[in-house]
Amino acid sequence: PFKILGRNVHTSTVKGVAFDPAGKYVATSGDDPAVCVWRAFDDWGLEKRIDSSKGIFRSKKKKRKTSPDEEDPFDLEEELEEDLGELASQSLFRRLSFAPDGTHICATNATLRGKNIAAMISREGGWAVSTPDSNVVTAPGAANLVGHKQPVVSSRHCPYFFRPPLKRKNLARKRGRPSLSDGGVTEKEVEEDEGEDEDDDDDPDIEPDYAIILALGDKRGFVTIWSTKSSRPIFKLQCSESRCTITDLSWGLSPTKDGLILLVSLLDGHVVAMKFNFKDEVGQVLSNEKHRRIFRLKYGIELNLREDGSGS
């Protein structure tokens, strides 16, 4: 093999791997529990290890023992490692995902204060996480997605960038007509406003405004869809009648080119396909030129994109 990563770093089964779209890093996820970020250049060494000490994975259990001399019954403290069998039973997978712009990694099987979450690990600030410690400044992009009662076992970013759909109520407020629920905004006005924003994004030295879409799947067959423009999931569905675990997620364009298709595979042998409309649900896909501009301004690299906007 070209390189072997994880030796003496991951201490348990590695169940997920993802490649940085900017081509500089590789991320792995294991039952340690830990997420490791590796350099995909030079020595291919470890860049960062995010484990339970960062507050987003289940911490080690502690047990107090009584001292044999009984003078100080609490002078001995023994740390017990989390039972690896228990961790492994949470999921057959720990499918993590890089954002299509490379700004963050979505880590699965994370927890925060007893709640199951998906943890967004931010590239800015050296692969930082959002912790419950109020004394620590959260790096931009670091966040915790709360919405699943069961462990989140699979994550998948959509590979495209989107211009979020503008709600009619927001456009009514923008046009100075907030009194009505939709402000009497017509379809033509919506299209005109979209055209105005398109013109605003034409400066080659300014990064266009965009949203990233993420799908999460949990151990009981629930799927949630998230957008970087919303603090709450924009969609949630129970995909499995038998409430079995989701094994994988995959995004693609619909054959009619008017929306996205999300494929969800389940442990019971089923595959569920869901369609999301561009116009009303996720927004229009940014052009290839704007996709390239994002990477040119962020990383100084030129992407080679296919017609569908995905990298080649």
C-alpha positions in Angstrom: 0.0 0.0 0.0 1.0 3.6 -0.5 0.4 4.7 3.1 -0.9 3.1 6.3 -2.7 5.6 8.6 -3.9 5.0 12.1 -1.2 2.8 13.5 -0.9 3.4 17.3 -3.3 6.3 16.9 -6.7 4.8 16.6 -7.1 2.3 19.5 -10.2 0.5 18.1 -12.0 -0.4 14.9 -12.0 2.3 12.2 -15.5 2.6 10.7 -15.4 5.7 8.6 -13.2 7.7 6.2 -13.6 10.9 4.2 -11.4 12.9 1.8 -11.0 16.7 1.9 -12.4 18.2 -1.3 -9.5 20.6 -1.3 -7.2 17.6 -1.4 -5.1 18.3 1.7 -6.5 16.1 4.4 -8.1 12.7 5.2 -10.4 12.1 8.1 -11.0 8.8 9.9 -13.5 7.8 12.6 -13.3 4.9 15.0 -14.7 3.2 18.0 -12.0 4.7 20.3 -14.1 7.0 20.1 -12.1 9.5 18.1 -11.9 11.4 14.8 -8.4 11.8 13.3 -7.4 14.3 10.7 -4.4 13.3 8.6 -2.2 15.3 6.2 -2.6 14.0 2.6 0.8 15.4 1.7 4.5 15.3 2.9 4.6 12.7 5.7 0.9 11.9 5.7 1.1 12.4 9.5 -1.5 13.1 12.1 -2.8 16.7 12.1 -5.4 16.5 14.9 -7.1 13.8 17.1 -10.5 14.7 18.4 -11.5 12.3 21.2 -13.7 12.2 24.4 -11.4 14.9 26.0 -12.9 17.4 23.6 -16.4 16.9 25.0 -18.2 15.6 21.9 -17.8 11.8 22.5 -18.8 9.6 25.5 -16.2 10.2 28.2 -14.4 7.7 30.3 -16.2 6.3 33.3 -14.6 7.0 36.7 -14.9 4.8 39.7 -13.8 5.6 43.3 -12.2 2.9 45.4 -11.7 2.8 49.2 -8.1 3.0 50.4 -6.9 -0.1 52.2 -5.7 1.9 55.2 -9.2 3.6 55.4 -7.5 6.9 56.5 -8.7 8.6 53.4 -11.4 6.5 51.7 -11.2 8.6 48.5 -7.5 8.9 47.9 -7.5 6.3 45.1 -9.3 7.0 41.8 -9.4 4.5 39.0 -10.3 5.4 35.4 -12.2 2.7 33.6 -12.2 2.8 29.8 -15.6 2.8 28.2 -16.5 -0.7 27.3 -15.4 -1.1 23.6 -18.1 -3.7 23.1 -20.8 -1.2 24.1 -19.3 1.4 21.8 -19.1 -1.0 18.9 -22.8 -2.1 19.4 -24.0 1.5 18.8 -23.4 1.1 15.1 -21.7 -1.0 12.4 -20.7 2.4 10.9 -19.3 5.8 11.8 -19.7 7.4 8.4 -18.3 10.9 8.7 -18.4 13.5 5.8 -16.4 16.4 4.6 -18.4 19.5 3.6 -18.1 20.2 -0.2 -16.2 23.4 0.5 -13.9 21.7 2.9 -14.8 24.0 5.8 -15.9 21.3 8.2 -16.2 17.6 8.9 -19.5 16.1 10.2 -18.7 13.5 12.8 -21.2 10.8 13.7 -21.9 8.9 17.0 -21.2 12.0 19.0 -22.9 13.0 22.2 -23.2 16.2 24.3 -24.6 16.2 27.8 -26.2 12.9 27.2 -27.8 13.8 23.9 -27.0 12.2 20.6 -25.6 14.7 18.1 -23.7 15.1 14.9 -20.6 17.3 15.6 -19.4 19.8 13.0 -15.6 20.0 13.3 -14.4 23.3 11.9 -11.3 23.6 9.7 -10.9 27.1 11.0 -9.1 27.2 14.3 -7.3 23.9 13.6 -10.2 21.4 13.5 -12.1 22.9 16.4 -15.4 21.6 18.0 -18.2 23.3 19.8 -18.0 22.4 23.5 -20.3 23.1 26.5 -17.4 25.0 28.1 -18.6 28.7 28.1 -15.0 29.9 28.6 -13.9 28.5 25.2 -14.6 30.6 22.1 -16.3 28.5 19.4 -14.6 28.6 16.1 -16.7 29.7 13.1 -18.3 26.6 11.5 -18.1 24.5 14.7 -21.6 23.4 15.8 -23.6 20.5 17.2 -26.7 19.3 15.4 -29.3 18.1 17.9 -32.4 16.3 16.5 -31.9 12.6 16.9 -32.9 10.5 19.9 -30.8 7.6 18.7 -27.0 7.7 17.8 -26.4 9.3 14.4 -24.5 6.7 12.4 -24.3 8.1 8.9 -23.7 11.6 7.4 -23.5 12.8 3.9 -23.0 16.3 2.5 -24.6 17.1 -0.8 -21.7 17.8 -3.3 -23.4 21.0 -4.7 -23.7 24.5 -3.4 -27.1 26.2 -3.3 -28.6 29.7 -3.3 -31.2 29.3 -0.5 -34.8 29.9 -1.6 -36.0 33.3 -0.4 -39.2 32.9 1.6 -42.0 35.2 0.4 -42.5 36.6 3.9 -38.8 37.7 4.0 -39.1 39.2 0.5 -42.2 41.1 1.5 -40.3 42.6 4.4 -37.5 43.4 2.1 -40.0 45.2 -0.3 -41.5 47.1 2.6 -44.8 45.1 2.8 -44.7 43.2 6.0 -48.4 43.5 6.9 -49.5 40.4 4.9 -48.2 36.8 5.6 -46.7 36.8 2.1 -46.8 40.6 1.5 -48.7 40.0 -1.7 -45.4 39.0 -3.3 -45.9 37.6 -6.8 -44.0 34.8 -8.6 -42.5 37.5 -10.9 -41.2 39.5 -8.0 -39.5 36.4 -6.6 -37.8 35.7 -9.9 -36.7 39.4 -10.2 -35.2 39.3 -6.7 -33.3 36.1 -7.5 -31.9 37.9 -10.6 -30.8 40.9 -8.5 -28.9 38.6 -6.1 -27.3 36.8 -9.0 -26.0 40.1 -10.3 -24.6 40.9 -6.8 -22.6 37.6 -6.9 -20.8 38.4 -10.2 -17.8 40.1 -8.7 -14.9 37.6 -9.3 -13.1 38.8 -6.1 -16.1 38.2 -3.8 -17.1 34.8 -2.5 -20.8 34.1 -3.5 -23.4 33.5 -0.8 -24.3 29.8 -0.6 -25.8 27.1 1.5 -24.6 23.6 2.1 -27.0 20.7 2.5 -26.3 17.7 4.9 -28.2 14.5 5.5 -28.0 12.5 8.7 -29.2 9.0 9.5 -29.6 7.3 12.8 -29.7 3.9 14.4 -33.5 3.7 14.2 -34.0 4.7 10.6 -34.6 8.4 11.0 -33.2 10.9 8.4 -32.9 14.6 8.9 -31.8 17.2 6.3 -29.9 20.3 7.4 -28.8 23.5 5.8 -26.0 25.9 6.9 -28.6 28.6 6.6 -30.9 27.1 9.2 -30.4 26.2 12.9 -33.0 23.5 12.7 -33.5 20.5 10.4 -35.4 21.4 7.3 -36.8 17.9 6.9 -37.2 14.7 9.0 -38.6 11.3 8.1 -38.7 7.8 9.5 -37.5 5.6 6.6 -37.7 2.2 8.2 -40.9 0.5 9.3 -38.8 -2.0 11.3 -36.8 0.9 12.8 -33.5 -0.6 11.7 -30.3 1.3 11.3 -29.4 3.4 8.3 -26.2 2.1 6.6 -25.4 4.7 4.1 -26.6 7.9 2.3 -25.9 9.2 -1.2 -27.0 12.4 -3.1 -27.6 12.9 -6.8 -29.4 15.0 -9.3 -32.9 13.9 -10.3 -33.3 12.7 -14.0 -35.5 15.7 -14.7 -32.8 18.1 -13.4 -35.3 19.9 -11.2 -34.3 18.6 -7.9 -32.1 16.3 -5.7 -32.4 12.6 -5.0 -31.3 11.3 -1.6 -30.8 7.5 -1.5 -31.0 5.9 2.0 -29.8 2.3 2.5 -31.1 0.3 5.5 -29.9 -2.8 7.3 -33.2 -4.6 6.6 -32.4 -4.7 2.8 -34.4 -1.7 1.7 -33.3 1.4 -0.1 -35.4 4.6 0.1 -35.3 7.4 -2.5 -36.4 10.9 -1.6 -36.7 13.9 -3.9 -36.2 17.5 -3.0 -37.4 20.3 -5.3 -34.8 23.0 -6.0 -37.2 25.9 -6.2 -39.1 25.6 -3.0 -37.0 23.3 -0.7 -33.2 23.5 -1.1 -32.6 26.4 -3.5 -31.0 26.6 -6.9 -27.6 25.0 -7.6 -24.8 27.5 -8.0 -23.1 27.6 -11.4 -19.8 25.8 -12.0 -18.1 29.2 -12.3 -19.2 30.2 -8.7 -18.2 26.7 -7.4 -14.7 27.2 -8.8 -14.6 30.8 -7.4 -15.3 29.5 -3.9 -12.3 27.2 -4.1 -10.1 29.8 -5.8 -10.8 32.3 -3.1 -10.6 29.9 -0.1 -7.7 27.8 -1.1 -6.1 29.3 -4.2 -6.8 26.2 -6.3 -8.7 25.7 -9.6 -11.2 22.9 -9.7 -11.9 20.7 -12.7 -15.7 20.3 -12.7 -18.0 18.1 -14.8 -21.2 19.6 -16.2 -23.2 18.4 -13.2 -21.0 20.5 -10.9 -19.2 17.6 -9.3 -15.4 17.3 -9.3 -13.6 15.0 -11.7 
